[in-house]
């Protein structure tokens, strides 16, 4: 171990360096480009950038991190869809396609996370034909997911749906950060688009919770039945296009963040009875 005199000197230099970097910050909003083979996030800073931009949870992996050169004010990170940088792939049923998502962090200090740093959740959704039709950028964990819709006739115009994790109950605010054991309410709702008459039915299924790094646990199976009732019990359908279930906050051991995802199946009502199956 080094003598205390040297330790204090190093500590002092670190603090000075950190204070200098804290003067820098983002200029405007980041831009995300959803490519067929990769996702690129472009950022601009007010001062020359000398920190790091990396995929959350993969700072130590060089392929998942970009270092600023201390000269330019722009920094771009490109993450291949097939890379091992925590990119999460999910099949979509309505509309059919694939969604890819990841969390990117901009860190102004080379070694430490500080109050100036930001985390951005990137969600790219692709149609079955690999055509990009939307992209989303949230400065937080993802509390809701919007499902884009087609727009042909009454049956083809799918409802706009969202998934929320709410604090306390079905009328609570969206929850981004929680404590283990805290009561929450999982809520799925859809709103008819293009017509005042609702002709669709909603089924929630294939719900998964994961840590963003490959560890996952199914909560609902493909039929919408509970896999582990202790985590998420049978879904309560309150109408044709609304469902929910109360639960509690939980997490994987030694993992600070969890991601919830569910598939929403939207079907046309029985034409004879006008009822959901």
N, C-alpha and C positions, 0 to 999 in steps of 0.2 A: 504493500500500500504506500502511496506517495506521501510525503510530508504535508502537514496541514497548510503550510505556507503556499505550496504549489496548488493545492486544492482550492484555496480561497482565490487565488489569482485566476484560475480557470473559470471558477464560478462567476467572477466579476466580468470577465470577457464575454461569457455566455449571455449574461443579462444585458450588457450593452448591445450586443449583436441582435438579441431578440427585440429590444426596444426600437432599434432602427427599422427592423422588418415590420413591426406592428404599424408603422406609418403608412404602409402600402395597403391597398384594398382593391376590390373589383371595380371596374369601370363598366357600368351597364350590366345587362343580364347575359349569362352564358348562352351559347347557341348549340343545339344538338342536331346532328345530321345522322339520320338513320339509313345506313347503307345496306346493301344486300348481304355483304360479307363482314361488315364492321360497323361500329357506332363511334362517331367522332364528336367530341365535345370541345368547343372553342371558347376561350376566355380571354379577356383583356383587363389589364391592371393599370392603375393610375401611375405607378412608378415601375422601373425595370424589375422584372420578376426573377427571383433567385431561389424560390422555394420548390415545392413538389406538388404535382397533381397525380393522384393515384386512385385505383379502384379500392373501395373500402374493404379492409381485411387482408389486403395483398400488398402492403407497403414494401415488404422485404423482397418482393418478386420484381426484378428489374423490368420484365416484360409488361408489367401492370402499372408502371410508374414513369412519369416524365419529369425531368429536372429543368428548372429555369436556368438560362445562361447568365442572368444578371445584367443583360444588355437590352433585350427586347421587352416590349410591354404585352406581348401576346404569347399564349401558351395553348397548345392543342394536344389532346390525348386521344389516340385511336385505339379502340379495344376490339380485336377480331371477335366475331361471334363464337368462333370455335376455340377461343383461348381459355386458359385455366385461370381466369381473373374474376371469378364469382359471377359471371354472366348467367342469368337465370332464364331458362326457356320454358314457355308454357303454351300448350295448344289452346286455341280459342274455338268455341263451337258456334257462337253467334255474334258476329259473322265468322265464318270459317277462316282460320289462319293461324299465325304464330305470333306471340309477343315475346320480346327480349327485354330484360331490365337489369340495371346495375346501379350502384351508388358510387358517385365520383366525389372525391374530397380535394379541395384546393388548400394547401398548407403553405403559408407565407414564410415560416421559419423552416430551415433545412432539416431540423431534427425534432422539433416539438410542435404539438398542436396548441394554438393560442386562441384568444377570443376573436381574432380577426378572420379565422378560418371558416369555410363554408362547406356544407355537404349538399349535394344535389342528387336527387333520385331521377334516373333516366328511364323512361318507358317508351319503347318503340313497338308498334304493332304493324304486322304485315299481312296482307291478304294471301289467300292460298296461292295466287299466281305470282307471289313475291313482289307485288307492287306496294310501295310505301303509301299508306293513306293517312297516317297520323303520327305525331310524336308528342311527348309530354315531358315536362321538366318541373319537378316539385322541390322546394327547399325544405324538405322534411322527410320523415318516413311517409310512406304512401297510405293515407287514410281512406281514400276513395279511388275507384277505378271506373272510368267512363267507357262504355262500349259504343263505338260508332255504329251507325245504321245505314242500310241501303235505302233507296227512295224510288220505288217503282209504283206498285199499287197498294191497296189497303193492307193486304196480307204481307207484302214484301217489305213494307216500311216497319222495321222492327222497333220495339220500344227502346228508349235510352235508359240504360240500367247503371246502377252504382252499388258498390259494396262499402259499407262504413263500419268501423269499430267505434262505438260510442261509450262515453264515460257514464257509469252509473245505471243507465237504463235507456229505453228506446227513444226518449226525448232529450237525452244528454248531448253534450258537445262532442265532436270528433276527438278521439284520443290518439295522441302521437307518442307520449311517454307515460309509462305506468309503473306501478309497484306490484310485486308478486302478491297475488290474492285480492287485488283490487277488482270490484265488480265492473263488468263491461257488458255491452250488448252488441251482438253481431246483427247487422241489419242489411237486407238486400231489397232494393226497390227498383221498379221500372215505371217509366212514364210513357204512355202512348204517344206516338209521333205522327203527324199528318192527318189524324182523324180523332174526333172526340169519342168514337165508339171503340171500346177495347175488344180486340178479337184474339188476344194472346193469353197464354198461361206461362207461369214461371216455375221452374224447378231448379233448386240449388243442389249441386252435386260436386264430387271430386274436389273437396276442400283439402288443402295442404298447408301445413305450417312448416317453415324451414328457416335456417339460420343464415341463408345467403351464401353459404360455402359448401353446399352439398348435403348437409344433414337435414332430413325432413321426416315428417310424420303425417300420415293421412288422418283427417278428422271426419270426413264424410266419404263414402265410397261412390262409385259411378252411378248408383241408383239413388243417392241422396240419403243413405242410411248412416247412422253414427258408427264410427270405427272404434272410438274411445269415448264413451258417454261422460267420463270424468272431465274431459277437456271440452267437448262440445256435444250436447245431447240432441235429441230429435228436433228437427227444425219445425217451428210453429208458423204455418201459413195463415196470414191474416186477410188474404184476398187473392185474386188471380195473379197480381203482380207485386205482392209484398210478402216478405218472410223475415223471420228474426229468431234469435235465441240468446238468452242470457248466459253468461259464462264468467270466468275469472281470468285475470292476467297470470300467465305462466311463461317460462322461458326454458331454453336448453341450458344445461350446466355450463358455466364459464362462457356463455355467449350473451352479449349485452343487447342484441337486437334480434327480433323475430319478424318474419314476413308471413302474412296470411294471403292466400289466394284461393278462389273458388271458381268453378265453371258454372255459368248460368245458362240453362237450356230454356229457350223461348219457343213455344210451339203454338200453332193456331188451334183455337177451341174446336171441339167436335161440331161439325156444321149442322147436324140434326138437332142435338140437344142444346147447343150453345154453352156447354159446360166443359170444364177442364177434366182431363182423364184422371 
